Amino acid sequence: MRRRVGRGWRVVVLIGIVLLSAPAVQAQGGTPTAPVTTAPITIEGVALRQVLDAPVPVYLTSTIDDEKARWMRDAVAIALDAVPRVTGLPLPQQRLEFYLFSDPREMASLSGQLLRASGPRVAPECFALAVSGTPRRGIYCQADAWESAAQALDYVVHELTHQVEQGDGAQRRELAQWFNEGLAEHIQQLVLREHQPSYAARDRWLREARVASALHTDRLPRLRELTSNTRWQQAAANGWGGLLYAHSSLVVAWLADQYGLDRVIEVVRRTSSPLRFDEVFQEVLGQSVGEAERAARATFEAELLPRYPKGVTVFESDDPSEKALHFAVVGFQPREWLSKEYRYVNGAPADGVGATGTQPESERTDLSGFATWRWTRTSALPPGLPPRVELTVRGSEGSLATQSATLPPGP
């Protein structure tokens, strides 16, 4: 999402430095991260805290706790190095600012005040203001649903990719929106594989399972029809958002596998007025968008359908700190209510919760017959039993599936 605003703005710096008091924590790979040092600052009448030990301007509202402040600061530092390195696209020369709000309401209200314009009409986790020459160009995020440093890095890398896609051009680069979002998701995957491999593996599993479900139910949207941001946002608002991002990311990953990431990035470099995206795409990659999408779909059908048959799929993390199992139903009936039953191998009920953190448990499939959730055991494993659980899922329209999984360490 992008906003054009007026050029006049004021910054008032208030004297004082605050050192958030939490101790250093262990980042990926065991490297300790330092506490966040901040100072109060007022921008456009909004009272914020500026992170003093960040490589670029990072601003937090007073309601952001020290843990999420660290996640944001560290994510920005990683992304500023990784995104230009992976894409080969330089950071914009214009100053970039990063803002973190506590929830969607605060982001909508305060970002509108900062930008002297209305805030986002929907409630995204983040949005990028990426047109060159726009005051307050940068990335605006809300941390309400953030549960880890990996999740913060996910969103920051995605939005910074939009910034390097745009570059320093005064006019918005007219990339097709499916390509714009798919490339940002693909770069996010590549960076997360380096820095948060367990998170990246689960994210890839989720994308593949979601697209497989849409293939099973023949509900995979045509990306070539989603060229404008308006049409993309309309489709997302109508319930297709998760699938759109998953599908577009896998198509861009397929393009990178077929032609190399450098040629995919060449499409970005060469798309600008008067050269249209479709023309550049065909010239650089040697086939039309429609031909590429059909070829990618054929690959997905050959690879994903056997890997994710209709039923229940489970992601079992190799991260020793992971306490939850991640389940998904694939190829059920669209908008089907779900009931779930968990049992040990002896048939005894397994106690647990299906909603952990900020994410509610899925009680119904989406428009493609897909649903995903986490499940955490809440009681000790009965003596003498192997650490296995069997899940049976029944749908209100007759779908039925069973899957077993190895339990992670628990209570």
C-alpha positions, 0 to 999 in steps of 0.5 A: 500500500502506498500513500502520496502526501504533502512535502511539509513536515516538522520534527521535534526532538525531545531531550532524554535517552531510555535504555529498555531494561530487558537483558540481552537475548539469543538470536538465531545461531546463539548470537546475543542481541543487545537491549534497545536504546531509545530517545523520545521524539515528536513527529507531526505531533505524534509522540514516538521513541527513536531507536538510537542503535538502529542503522536507519531511522526506526520509530516506535510508539510508547506501547511497543514492548522491549522484545518487539522493539528488539525484533524490529531493530534486528530485522531492519539491520538484517534486511538492509544487508540481505535484500540488496545482496540477494536481489542485486537491486540497490537501496533507494538513495532517499532516506527510508524511515521505519515505524512500528505501531502496536495494533491496526487501529494505532497504525491507521490513526497515527500513520495517517497523522504522520503522512497527513493523509488517511491511514490504510483502509484495511488492516495490513501487518505492514505497508510500504510507502515507496514512491521516490520523492515522497516525504516519510518514505518508508515501512509502516508495521503493526506488531499486534500479531508478531510472535517471534523475531522470525515473523518480524524479519518476514514482514520487514524483508517483504516490504523492503523488497518493494522499496528496492523494486521501486528504486529512485524513480519518481513514477511508480514502477508498473509491475503487475501486482501478482509479480510485485507481491510474489517477488517480495514473498520469494525474497523473504523466503530466501532471506529467512532460509539464511537467518531463520531456517525452521520458520522458512521451512514451515512457511514453504510448507504452508504455501505449498499445501495451500496451493495444492488445496486450490488445485484439488478443488480447482480454485486456483486464481489466475494471476494474470488477471491480477495486474493492478493493486486495486484488483489484488486488494479486491480479491484479497478482501473477498477471502483469497488473500492467503492463496494469492500470496502463496500462489504468486510466491510459488510462481516467482520461485518457479520462474527463478528456478527456470531462468535464474533470479537475475533474469527475474530481477531484470524484469524489474529493472526494465519495467518502466514507462514506456515499456509495459510489464507484459512486454518486458516479461516476454522479452526477458523470459521468452514467454508470455505471462499466461504461458508461464503461469500455465507451465508453472501450474503444470509443475505444481500439479505434478509435484504438489498434488502427490506431496499434499493429497486430499486430507490432513498434512502436518509440519513437524519442526526440527526446531527443539524449541518448537512445542506445537504441531502444525496441521492443515487440511487440504482439498476439503469442501470450501467453507466447511465447518471442521471438528477435530479429535486427537487421540494417543495410539491406545485410543485415549483422548489427547488433551491440547489447545488448537489456538496458541499465541495470537492466531485463533484456531481455524474452525472452517475451511476457506474458499479453496477448501484449506485450513491450518492451525497449531496444536499444543499438548497440555497434559503429560504423555501417558506412561509407556506410550510412544510420543504419537498423536492421531488427528481425525478431522470431520467436515460438515459437508462430509469430508473426513481425514486422519493423520498421525504425527510425532509429538514434540517435547511437552509437559 
